[in-house]
Amino acid sequence: MVLFVCKFCKSKSAVKFGLRKNWSGFVQRYSCSDCGKTFVDRKGFENFRTKPEVITAALDLRAKGVSLADVVDHLDQHHRIKVSRQTILDWQNKFGKKLKSFTQTLTPQIDGDVHADEVFLKVRKNFNYFWDCMDYVTKFIVGTHISTERNWREAEIFLANAKQTTQDQIWRIHTDNSFDYPLPIKKVFGKSIIHQHFPAWKHQFKNNPIERFHNTLKQRYKTFRGFDNTQSAERFLDFWTTYYNFIRKHTSLGFKTPAQAAKIELNLGRNRMMSLIKRLFKQFQEIYYL
C-alpha cells in the first residue's frame, strides 16, 4: 500500500480515498488513519478552485506577452473556464513571488563574463530604470533592480544583487560608458575585476546579449502600455525574469533554458511551469520536516 503525507498532522499514514468532483473536474482525495481527516493534495495549488493545468497555461501566456483580456478569452474558448482579469493578475503576482523566493536559493554555475545595462520602463507618465546583468555564455540573468533614478547608488544596489546571486563568480563586467558604473564596480567587486567599457562613438563596445534581452522584454510588456506603479512593474519583472531563466528555452543554447546551461538541473517535465511550482512545494515540505 502506498502511503502519503497528511497535510494536517504531517504523518505518512494517508491513503487514497476516492475522487472528489468540483466545478473544475475530478480530484484525488486522501484519508489519514492517524488524525481521521480527509483532504485533497494540490501540490502547490492549495486554495485554488481552478485546475493547475489552466493556471499554468494562463501564466505561460502572460509571460509570452499576451494581454489579460486575451488570456481570459483563451481560457474561455479552449478550457471552458471563466475567470476575471484580476484573477489572472493575482495568479501572476502570487506565483511570481513564490518562484522568485525559491529560485534565489539556487546558485547558477556561470562563466563569469557578464554584460550589464539598464532600460527605460514606462510607469504612468514617468519612466523607471530596470537594471539587469546577464552572463554571456549561459544567458542567465544574474541580477536585476528597479529604480526611479539613475545614479551610482542605485548601480551599487544592482551590482550587489548580482554578486550575491553568483557568489563571487563574476570576473569581468561589460557596461556602456556611463559614469554610474566605475565607482560601484570597484566598491562591490574590488580592484581585481575587469571593467570593460568604451564610448559608443568608438564602435568597439558590443553589448549585444543584454540588448537582445531588452528587445525580448519590450515585446513582452508592450501590450501593457505601461505599468500603474513601480510595485506592479517589479512584480511582473520578478515573474518574467524567473520565466526567462527557468522556463524559456533558447535556440542559442541548443534549446536549453539558461538554468540548465548554468547547471541547475531541476528535471522539469513538459509543463515546465507546473513542474517548477511543484518543485517549489516539494522543497517547502522538505524544509518543514527538518
N, C-alpha and C positions, 0 to 999 in steps of 0.2 A: 504493500500500500504506500502510495506517495503522500508524504506529509508536507504541509505548507505552514508558513509563519502566520500566526494570528495577528491581525492589525490592532487588537485591543490589549491582550495580555502578553503579546510578543513571544509566546511559546510555539515550538514547532510541533503542533499537535492538531492542526486543522486539516480537514479533508474536503473533497468536492461534495457539494450539497445541492445538486440540480442547477437549473438555469433560472434566471430572473429576466422577465421581459419588461423593458421600459419603452419610452417613446422613440429611442434611438435603436432598439433591437434587443437581441438576447445577450446576456452577460452571465459569466460563470459565478455561482455562489459557493461559499465555503462555510463550514461549520467547525467550531473549535470544541474539542472534547474536554478541555480544561475549564474554560470560562462559560461554555454553553452558548456563546453568541454566534450569530451568522453575519457574514459580511461579503462584500464584493471587492476584490483586489483590482484596482485600476492601474497600478504600477506607474505612478507619476501623474495620473489624470484624475485624482480624487476630487470629488465635489463638482465634477463636470458632467452634465447630462448628455453632452454630445460625444459621439464616438471619437476615439483617438485618431482614427484614420481621417475623419473630417477636419479635426482641429489641425493636424499636421499638414493637411492639404491647404488649408487657409493660410497657415504660417509660411508655407513654401511659396505660395502665390504672392504674399506680401513681400517676402524677401526678393522676389523677382520683379518688384516694382508695380504690381497690379493694384489699382486703387481699391479702397474699401467697398465702394459701390459695385465694382466688377467682381470682387470676391464674393459678395453677397449673392449676386446674380449667378455666379458659377456654382455655388453650393446649392442654390435653389434648383438649378437645371440638372445637375449631374448627381447630386446626393439627396435631393428632395428634403433638404434641411433649410428651415427659415430662421435666420439669425439677424441681428441688427449689426450695423457698422460699429457701434460702440462695443458689442460683444467681441468682435474680431480684434478690435484695438486692445481690449482688455487681455485677450489671449496673447497678443504680441508682447505687451508690456510685462505680463506675469512670467511667461516662459523666457523672455529675453533676459530678465533679471536673474532668474534661476540658472539659466545656462551660462551666463557670464560668471556667476559665482563659482559654478562647477569648473569651467574651463580655466579660470585663474589659478586653480590648484594644479594644473598640468604645465610642465616645463618643456617647451619645444627645443629640439636639438638643431640649431641653425648654423649657417656658415659664419655669420657674424659681420658680413659686409652688407650694411643696411643703407636704405635711402629714406630720408625724412623730408617732409614738406607740409604745407598747410593749404587748405582750400576754403573758399567762402561758402557759408550756408545761409540761406535766406530765412530769417526769423521775423515774422510780421513784416515791417518795413525796414528792418535793420539787417545787418549781416553779422554772423558769428564766425569764428575761426575753428576749423576742425583740423587739429594737428595729428599726423599719422606717420608711422615708421614701418617699413617693410624690409624683410630680409630678401636679398637679391636672388638667392638660389632656391629657397623653399617657397617664396611668395607669402610667407606667414606675416600677418600684421602683428608686430610685437609691442606696439604702444599707440595709444590714442589719447586725445584730450580735446575738450571743447572750451572755448573762452570767448568772452565778448571783446577782448583786446588782444593786440599782437605786440608783445614785448618780451624781454629776456626772462622775466619772472614766470610768465606762462610757458615759455620754452623750457625752463628748468623743471617745472612740474611734469611736462610732457616727457622729457628725456629721462627723468627719474622713474616714471612709469615703465618706459621701455627697458631700462636697466633692471628693474625688479622682475619683469616678466622673463627676461633672458638669463638672469643670474650671471651677469658679467661675461656673456659670450660675445658681445659686440667689440670688434677691434678696429673697424673703420666705419665712418658715417659720412654719407654724401648729403649735402644740402645745397640750396641756392646761396647767393652771395648776401643774404640778409644779415644785418648787424645783430639780430636777435639770437644767433646760434653760437658764435665763438666762445663767449664767456660761460654760458650754461654748460656747454660740452666739456670744457676744461674743469668746471666745478663738479659736474656729476661723474664724469668718466676719468678724470685725471689727465695728465700731460702725455701719457703713453698712447692714447688713442689717436688714430689718423683721421683728421678732419679734411675732407676733400671738397673744395668749392671753387668755382670760377665765376667771374662776371658773365652775364648772358651774352654780351657783345663779342666775347672771345670764341664763342661757338665750341668750347671744349667741354662744357658741362652737359651731361646727359642724365636726366632723372626719369628716364622713360618708364621704369617699373612702377613708380609711385604715381606718375601722371596717368598711366593706363588704369591704375586702381581708381583714381579720381574720376575718370571718364565713366567707369562702370558704376561708381557710386551715384554720379549725377543722373545716369539713366534710370537708376532705381527710384530715386526720390523726386524726380521731375513731376510725377503725377500728383505729388502732394501740394505743389505750388507754394512751397514754403512751410515752415513749422509755426505752430501757435506760440511756442515759447522755448527757451533753452532746454528746459527739462524734457519736453516731448522730443526734441531733437536728440538729446543724449540717450533717451530710452530706445529710440529707433536705431541709432548708430551702435549701441551696445548689442542689440539684437542682430543687426545686419553684419557687424564685424564677426560675431560668432558664426553666423551662417557662412560668411566668406571663408573663414579659416577651417571649419569642420564639416561643412555640408557641400559646398560648391566645388565641383571638380574643375580642373584646369587642363586644357589641351597641352599647354607648355610643360606640364608636369607629368605627361603620359596618362592623363585622365585620373590623376590622384588629387586629393584635397591637399592644401598646404599643411594641414595637421599630419597627414600621412607622410608627406615629404619631410616633415620635421620629426619623424619617428615617434609620433603619438598614435599608437595603434589601439583603437577602441573597438575594432571588429564590428563596425556598424553594418546593419543589414541593408536591404534595398531601400526601405524607407528610412533614410539616414536621420531625418529629423526625429521620428518616433524612437529610433534606436538610441539617439543621444539623450533624449528625455528619460527613457527607461534606464540608461546607464547612470544618469544623474540620480534617479530614485534608488538604484541599487547601491550606489556609494553612500547615500544618506542612511540606508538601512545598515550598512556595514559599520558606519561611524556610530550609529545609535547603539548597536550591540556591543561595541568595545567598552 
